[in-house]
């Protein structure tokens, strides 16, 4: 099938086409990312989720109408950029940690930590359901994606992962206001 046809089918709401693309390249991308970029497997899985969401959003917004390469090449190119961003954030985080004397966070930043928690609690309340529950299950209760999908009645773990990403994007927007 031609890539233009795939794009048109997704734009017309054919979720099975998006799901088949998701499944077709997922394991290969994760292996490639772990092997070539030394990122943890869980991080590679999260990045792949982001890639699929970006691919979908680009199609739906009209930003992606046709491809000059295969779908796989397009997805992996987005993935490569996201992996570079991930590595840059690790370097930035490490240099930030190296710049300060290693003191207990509880003693040095107790007041700031309380402010951050208060802001996060306010943002979570503003976020509303089902995002609030999904993020609590994921980050506070450490539920696996399978447990979240089951508890919140999602059709699949992929649906739960996609919803988690969308909820995080919404939470980020609320916090940045």
Buried (B, 14 or more C-beta within 10 A) or exposed (E): EEBEEBBBBBBEEEEEBBBEBBEEBBEEBBEBBBEEBEBEEEBBBBBBBBBBBBBBEBBEEEEBEEBEEEBBEBBBEBBBEBBEEBEEEEEEEEEEEEEEEEEEEEEEEEEEEEEEEEEBEEBBEEBEEBBBBBBEBBEEEEBEBEBBBEBBEBEEBBBBBBBBBEBBEBBEEBBEE
